[in-house]
């Protein structure tokens, strides 16, 4: 089975404080986008997991969410057959785009179908919640409000426009744990987040921009520069960063060249669109 595992962007991210379990409570509106990793999953004669990845920098052991997802599926269902997974990595990591979480959800959905386990989406979301805060969102993979630490998923009733985006990934990651701790320890000297604009009736907002911008000073410069460019409706940081999202008008040409001319060729650029197709539909 071959499954696309889409990246996500945060259109709204409000941080509401630390919970008793150590996680931060959030209210976030996320949408999948058409940039995706590709997973090839098959049942094989081995007794364990044979996992390979196109990105040699990623670990292939139990710290990888793909391996953890296979273990969690086995624990939930009792499935003991051999599993072979190859991950073609296209979503950058440390980018605020949820690539690892999406890969884990794709593994759960794929194994559920291949092994005939018959878990419902709600049951898969329960398994996903044990893997990470964003993983339950990717089980359905449709625009949704996520609350709690991210495990409470409410699909968005309104339809988002099929907007084209330019994702701008600087040549450095932002550690998620650091970003939330920096939000908790923020001070009056923190760099204030500039306005991000709106999408339909949604006010685009990311509470993590302030603390992240205070350390990674190129990011507020990049955001302000993008907003000033012709054909860019709005710009904001996705998740804990470091990716900046530029929301584009139709048929914007030459923006990639302008980004590289201004900030250098080490910035990775991805054209994609907001998407609403679920992973389950791809299985």
DOVOPA-307594 format. One record per residue (C-alpha): x, y, z. Coordinates in steps of 0.2 Angstrom, whole numbers, padded with zeros to 4 digits, always signed. Layout:
<vexdrens>
XYZ...
</vexdrens>
This chain:
<vexdrens>
+0000+0000+0000+0006+0017-0004+0000+0032+0006+0002+0051+0005+0006+0058+0022+0002+0077+0020+0010+0091+0030-0001+0103+0040-0001+0122+0043-0008+0131+0058-0020+0145+0053-0024+0149+0072-0013+0143+0087-0018+0150+0104-0008+0143+0119-0018+0143+0135-0005+0138+0148+0003+0122+0155-0008+0107+0160-0005+0096+0175+0003+0082+0163+0016+0094+0157+0009+0098+0140+0002+0115+0135-0016+0117+0132-0019+0124+0115-0033+0129+0103-0027+0127+0085-0035+0127+0068-0025+0116+0057-0027+0111+0038-0018+0098+0028-0009+0104+0013-0004+0096-0003+0015+0094+0001+0017+0076+0008+0028+0062+0012+0025+0045+0004+0025+0029+0013+0026+0012+0006+0019-0001+0018+0017-0020+0016+0016-0035+0026+0031-0046+0025+0038-0063+0031+0049-0055+0044+0044-0056+0062+0047-0038+0066+0049-0021+0057+0060-0017+0042+0060+0002+0041+0070+0012+0028+0070+0031+0024+0076+0041+0009+0083+0054+0022+0098+0047+0030+0098+0060+0044+0082+0053+0052+0084+0039+0065+0077+0022+0060+0075+0016+0078+0062+0017+0092+0064+0036+0092+0056+0038+0075+0037+0040+0075+0035+0027+0062+0042+0013+0073+0032+0019+0088+0016+0019+0077+0020+0001+0072+0022-0004+0091+0007+0005+0096-0004-0004+0083+0003-0021+0088-0001-0017+0106-0019-0011+0103-0023-0025+0090-0012-0040+0095-0006-0040+0077+0011-0050+0076+0015-0051+0058+0030-0043+0049+0029-0026+0043+0040-0017+0029+0039+0002+0028+0049+0014+0016+0047+0032+0019+0051+0044+0005+0053+0060+0015+0048+0077+0007+0042+0087+0022+0056+0095+0031+0058+0091+0049+0059+0104+0063+0048+0115+0052+0031+0116+0061+0023+0106+0047+0019+0090+0057+0028+0078+0045+0033+0065+0058+0015+0065+0066+0008+0063+0048+0019+0048+0045+0013+0040+0061-0005+0042+0057-0002+0035+0039+0006+0020+0047-0009+0017+0058-0022+0019+0044-0012+0008+0032-0009-0006+0045-0027-0005+0050-0032-0009+0032-0019-0021+0028-0020-0032+0043-0039-0031+0043-0040-0025+0061-0056-0015+0059-0052-0001+0071-0064+0014+0069-0057+0031+0066-0061+0035+0084-0051+0020+0090-0037+0025+0079-0037+0043+0086-0036+0035+0103-0020+0025+0098-0013+0041+0089-0015+0052+0105-0003+0041+0114+0010+0045+0100+0010+0064+0100-0001+0079+0101-0003+0082+0082-0005+0063+0077-0024+0062+0080-0027+0077+0068-0019+0067+0054-0030+0052+0056-0045+0061+0048-0033+0073+0039-0046+0087+0036-0046+0105+0042-0051+0104+0061-0050+0113+0077-0039+0104+0089-0040+0107+0108-0033+0100+0124-0015+0096+0120-0021+0093+0102-0030+0076+0105-0048+0083+0104-0052+0085+0086-0067+0094+0079-0068+0095+0060-0071+0112+0053-0089+0114+0047-0084+0128+0035-0075+0124+0019-0058+0133+0017-0054+0141+0000-0042+0131-0011-0028+0144-0009-0011+0142-0015+0003+0144-0002+0022+0146-0003+0030+0138+0012+0047+0146+0016+0058+0135+0027+0074+0143+0033+0090+0133+0035+0087+0129+0053+0074+0120+0064+0065+0127+0079+0063+0114+0093+0045+0112+0098+0048+0109+0117+0059+0125+0117+0046+0136+0108+0033+0131+0121+0044+0134+0136+0049+0150+0129+0031+0155+0128+0029+0151+0146+0044+0161+0151+0041+0176+0139+0044+0193+0145+0040+0211+0141+0055+0212+0130+0049+0198+0118+0047+0203+0100+0029+0206+0097+0021+0197+0083+0015+0208+0069-0002+0206+0061-0005+0191+0050-0021+0196+0042-0036+0185+0039-0043+0171+0029-0062+0172+0025-0068+0175+0043-0053+0168+0052-0041+0179+0060-0024+0171+0057-0014+0171+0073+0000+0161+0081+0004+0164+0099+0022+0156+0097+0028+0169+0085+0033+0182+0099+0045+0170+0109+0051+0162+0093+0054+0178+0084+0064+0185+0099+0077+0172+0097+0077+0168+0078+0077+0186+0072+0077+0182+0053+0059+0176+0055+0050+0192+0059+0060+0200+0045+0055+0186+0033+0037+0188+0038+0036+0207+0036+0045+0205+0019+0033+0192+0013+0018+0203+0017+0025+0217+0007+0027+0207-0009+0015+0209-0023+0002+0194-0024+0004+0189-0005-0012+0191+0004-0005+0186+0022+0010+0178+0030+0012+0169+0047+0023+0156+0055+0016+0138+0056+0016+0129+0072+0032+0131+0082+0042+0136+0066+0053+0138+0058+0042+0138+0042+0033+0154+0036+0017+0152+0026+0013+0165+0012-0005+0165+0007-0005+0169-0012-0017+0177-0024-0020+0167-0040-0005+0165-0053+0008+0174-0042+0024+0172-0052+0043+0174-0047+0041+0174-0029+0053+0160-0026+0066+0169-0036+0063+0185-0025+0065+0175-0009+0081+0167-0014+0088+0184-0020+0084+0192-0004+0087+0178+0009+0099+0166-0001+0097+0149-0008+0098+0139+0008+0080+0143+0011+0069+0128+0005+0053+0133-0004+0037+0123-0007+0022+0128-0017+0006+0119-0012-0012+0121-0008-0024+0120+0007-0032+0103+0006-0047+0093+0013-0044+0075+0007-0041+0063+0021-0028+0050+0023-0042+0037+0024-0047+0041+0007-0030+0037+0000-0029+0020+0008
</vexdrens>
